[in-house]
Structures are given as structure tokens and as C-alpha cells.
Amino acid sequence: MTDSVQLHGIELRYVLTNYLALHGDCTVAELAQAVQRLGFGLPGRPSKAISDALRWEVRLGRVQRRGRALYGPGYTPRATEWRIERRVAELRERALSHRPGGAPTNPRWLFD
């Protein structure tokens, strides 16, 4: 995906944390598919980028490791959750502007 928005650092952490908060427990493979479905790209090996990003979030308590390659939502303070949601919404808008077809008609798709 060369013309997709590449995620790394805090942007990747926020997208993953938000996705887990909305969808519950997911494997690293499911998260990689979700990130791609949302219109983002990952640098290098996706599974490594995701596990590295989630390691940081586990340390902060916003994500919990449930088993090998399985993560779930943790506790996120409301103000932090709001900040993450806003940042992810901005990233989604940017990703949609990079898509050939533009934005879909269903705004709920921003967070699916």
C-alpha cells in the first residue's frame, strides 16, 4: 500500500488503542488487517510494528496482554480517551483523502 497513510509512533499506538477499545480482544493478525482496512499502512513487518507499539500501551495500562499475540483494552482515563478519539478521527480523514474513491457515505465506517 504505497499511497496509504503510513502509521508509526504515537499515531499507530492511538489507532490500535482506539480499535481495541471499540472492538475488544484482538490478535496481532486481526489488528494488522484492521489497520489496512482503515486505510493505513505499516512500516516494515506489520506484526512487529504492532507488537512494538502495543508494548508501550501495555506499560501505560491502556492495553492488556491476554496471551501470545492477543491484546485487549485496558483502562484509559476519559480525557486521554477523548484525545485519542480526536487524533484517530483526524487520521481517518487524512487516510480517506488519500483513497481513490474518497470518503464513504456511511460516517460510521470511520471507526469500523
C-alpha positions in Angstrom: 0.0 0.0 0.0 2.3 2.7 -1.2 -0.3 5.5 -1.4 -1.8 4.9 2.0 -1.1 6.9 5.1 1.9 5.2 6.9 1.4 4.9 10.7 4.2 4.8 13.2 4.9 6.1 16.7 2.1 7.7 18.6 -0.3 7.6 15.7 -0.1 3.8 15.4 -0.4 3.4 19.2 -3.5 5.6 19.2 -5.2 3.8 16.3 -4.5 0.4 17.9 -5.7 1.5 21.3 -8.8 3.0 19.9 -9.6 -0.1 17.8 -9.2 -2.3 20.9 -11.4 -0.1 23.0 -14.1 -0.3 20.3 -13.8 -4.0 19.3 -12.4 -5.8 22.4 -9.8 -8.5 22.3 -7.9 -9.0 19.0 -4.9 -10.9 17.8 -2.0 -9.1 16.2 -3.0 -10.5 12.8 -6.6 -9.1 13.2 -5.2 -5.7 14.2 -2.9 -5.7 11.1 -5.9 -6.4 8.9 -8.0 -3.8 10.6 -5.3 -1.1 10.2 -5.1 -2.0 6.5 -8.9 -1.9 6.2 -9.0 1.5 7.8 -6.8 2.8 5.0 -3.4 2.9 6.8 -0.1 1.3 6.0 2.5 0.0 8.4 6.3 0.2 8.0 8.3 -3.0 7.8 6.8 -6.1 9.2 3.3 -5.3 10.4 3.3 -7.8 13.2 6.5 -6.4 14.7 5.3 -2.8 14.3 2.0 -3.6 16.1 3.6 -5.6 18.9 6.2 -2.9 19.5 3.5 -0.2 19.6 1.3 -2.2 21.9 4.2 -2.9 24.3 4.3 0.8 25.1 0.5 0.9 25.6 0.6 -2.2 27.9 3.2 -0.4 30.1 0.8 2.6 30.3 -2.1 0.3 31.2 -4.3 1.3 28.2 -4.0 -2.1 26.6 -3.7 -5.5 28.3 -1.9 -8.5 27.0 -4.2 -11.5 27.2 -1.9 -14.1 25.7 0.5 -14.8 22.9 -0.3 -12.2 20.2 -3.6 -11.4 21.9 -4.4 -8.0 23.3 -7.4 -6.3 24.8 -8.5 -2.9 26.1 -7.3 -1.7 29.5 -8.2 1.4 31.5 -7.9 4.8 29.8 -8.8 8.0 31.6 -11.7 9.8 29.9 -9.6 12.9 28.9 -7.0 10.6 27.3 -9.7 8.6 25.6 -11.1 11.8 24.2 -7.7 12.9 22.9 -7.1 9.5 21.3 -10.5 9.6 19.6 -10.0 13.1 18.2 -6.5 12.1 16.9 -7.8 8.9 15.3 -10.7 10.8 13.6 -8.2 13.3 12.1 -6.0 10.4 10.9 -9.0 8.7 9.3 -10.0 11.8 7.5 -6.4 12.1 6.2 -6.5 8.4 5.1 -9.8 8.9 3.4 -8.5 11.8 1.4 -5.7 9.5 0.1 -8.2 6.9 -1.1 -9.1 6.9 -4.8 -12.9 6.9 -4.1 -12.8 9.4 -1.3 -14.9 9.2 1.8 -17.7 6.5 2.0 -21.3 7.6 2.5 -21.5 6.0 5.9 -19.6 8.0 8.6 -19.7 5.1 11.0 -17.2 3.5 8.7 -14.6 5.8 10.2 -14.4 3.6 13.3 -15.3 0.2 12.0 
